[in-house]
Amino acid sequence: MRRALVITVSDRSASGQREDSSGPAAVDKLTSNGFDCPAPVVVADVRAEIVGALREGMDEGFDLIVTTGGTGLAERDVTPEATLEVVTKPVPGLAELMRSEGLKATPMAALSRAVAGVAGKSLVINLPGSPAGVTESLDAVMEVLPHALDVLGGPGGH
C-alpha cells in the first residue's frame, strides 16, 4: 500500500486558533483512494518549518507528500518556495492540471501558485488551503498518481 503524508500549512491551525479542516479532507480523500495516511502534520506559514516537515516526510519514505495552504498571494504564503527548496525535478503538469480543473469551479484558481515535483523518492504536491480546493485538486490528479508513483518508485516501489 502506498503511503501519503499530509502537511497543513497554517499559522492559525499551528497556534491552535483554528481547527485544521483541509488536512483531514486530504487524508479522507487519500485513504478513500487506497493510500495509507497518518493524521496531518500542522506547521506554521514559516519556510523553514515547511521545509523541515517535507524533509522529514522524505526521510520517512512517504511515496506522496501533499501540502495544504500557503499557495496564494499573501506575504506569508511561502509553501511553493519551501517546496522548491526540496524538489529536484519539477512536475509542472500536475499543478497545471489542478489549476485547469479548479478554474471550472472558481476563477480564483488562477491565483494559485501551487507547484509539484520529485523530492528524493517522494512526489510532492501543493494543494489549496480550503477543504473544497483540496478535494477538487486531488480529484484532478488522482488518475495519474498511480503511474507517477510507479515510475518514481521503480520496480517494487519504495
C-alpha positions in Angstrom: 0.0 0.0 0.0 1.3 3.4 -0.9 2.0 5.8 1.9 1.0 9.5 1.9 1.7 12.4 4.2 -0.4 15.5 4.6 1.2 18.7 5.8 -1.2 21.5 6.7 0.4 25.0 6.4 -1.5 27.4 8.6 -0.4 29.9 11.2 -3.9 29.8 12.9 -4.1 26.0 12.9 -0.5 25.7 14.2 -1.2 28.1 17.0 -4.5 26.3 18.0 -6.6 29.3 17.0 -8.5 27.3 14.3 -9.1 23.7 13.8 -7.5 22.2 10.7 -10.1 21.2 8.2 -8.1 21.0 5.0 -5.7 18.4 6.3 -8.4 15.9 7.3 -10.1 16.5 4.0 -6.9 15.5 2.2 -6.4 12.4 4.5 -10.0 11.3 3.8 -9.6 11.7 0.0 -6.3 9.9 0.0 -7.4 7.0 2.2 -10.5 6.5 0.2 -8.2 6.1 -2.8 -6.1 3.4 -1.2 -3.3 5.4 0.5 -2.1 4.7 4.0 -2.2 8.1 5.5 -1.5 9.2 9.1 -3.1 12.3 10.7 -1.9 15.5 9.2 1.2 17.3 10.4 0.4 21.0 11.0 3.1 23.7 10.7 3.0 27.5 10.6 3.5 29.6 7.5 7.3 29.6 8.0 9.5 28.5 5.2 12.0 26.6 7.5 9.1 24.7 9.2 7.6 23.7 5.9 11.0 22.6 4.5 11.6 20.6 7.7 8.3 18.8 7.5 8.8 18.0 3.8 12.3 16.6 4.5 11.0 14.6 7.4 8.4 13.0 5.1 11.0 12.3 2.5 13.3 10.7 5.2 10.4 8.6 6.4 9.9 7.2 2.9 6.4 8.6 2.1 5.5 7.9 -1.6 3.4 11.0 -1.8 3.5 14.2 0.3 0.8 16.8 -0.1 0.7 20.2 1.5 -2.5 22.2 2.1 -2.4 26.0 2.3 0.1 28.8 1.7 -0.1 28.8 -2.1 -1.8 32.2 -2.5 -0.5 35.8 -2.9 -0.4 36.8 0.8 3.0 37.8 2.2 3.1 34.7 4.4 2.2 32.3 1.6 5.5 30.6 1.1 4.6 26.9 0.6 5.7 26.9 -3.1 9.1 28.4 -2.3 9.6 25.9 0.5 8.6 23.1 -1.8 11.0 24.2 -4.5 13.8 24.2 -1.9 13.5 20.4 -1.6 12.3 19.5 -5.2 14.9 18.2 -7.6 12.6 17.6 -10.6 9.6 19.9 -11.0 6.4 18.3 -12.4 4.6 21.4 -13.6 1.9 19.3 -15.4 0.3 18.3 -12.1 -0.1 21.9 -10.9 -1.4 22.9 -14.3 -3.9 20.1 -14.2 -5.1 21.2 -10.8 -5.4 24.8 -11.8 -7.2 23.9 -15.0 -9.8 21.8 -13.1 -10.1 24.4 -10.4 -11.0 27.1 -12.9 -14.1 25.1 -13.7 -15.3 25.8 -10.1 -13.8 29.3 -9.5 -11.8 31.9 -11.3 -9.7 32.3 -8.2 -7.9 29.1 -9.1 -5.8 31.2 -11.5 -4.2 32.8 -8.4 -2.8 29.5 -7.1 1.0 29.4 -7.1 1.0 25.6 -6.3 3.9 23.5 -7.5 4.6 19.8 -7.7 7.8 17.8 -8.1 10.0 15.0 -7.1 11.9 15.3 -3.9 14.1 12.2 -3.2 11.8 9.2 -3.8 8.7 11.2 -2.9 6.2 13.1 -5.1 5.3 16.5 -3.5 2.1 18.3 -4.5 0.9 21.7 -3.1 -2.9 21.9 -2.6 -5.0 24.9 -1.7 -6.0 25.6 1.9 -9.7 25.0 1.6 -11.3 21.6 2.1 -13.2 22.0 -1.3 -10.0 23.1 -3.0 -8.1 20.1 -1.6 -10.8 17.7 -2.7 -11.1 19.2 -6.2 -7.3 19.3 -6.7 -6.8 15.7 -5.6 -9.7 14.6 -7.8 -7.9 16.4 -10.7 -4.6 14.4 -10.3 -5.8 11.1 -8.8 -6.0 9.3 -12.2 -2.3 10.0 -13.0 -0.9 9.5 -9.5 -0.6 5.7 -9.6 1.5 5.8 -12.8 3.6 8.7 -11.5 4.3 6.9 -8.3 5.1 3.6 -10.1 7.7 5.4 -12.3 9.1 7.3 -9.4 9.4 4.2 -7.1 10.8 2.0 -9.8 10.5 -1.8 -9.6 8.8 -2.6 -6.3 8.2 1.0 -5.3 9.9 2.4 -2.2 
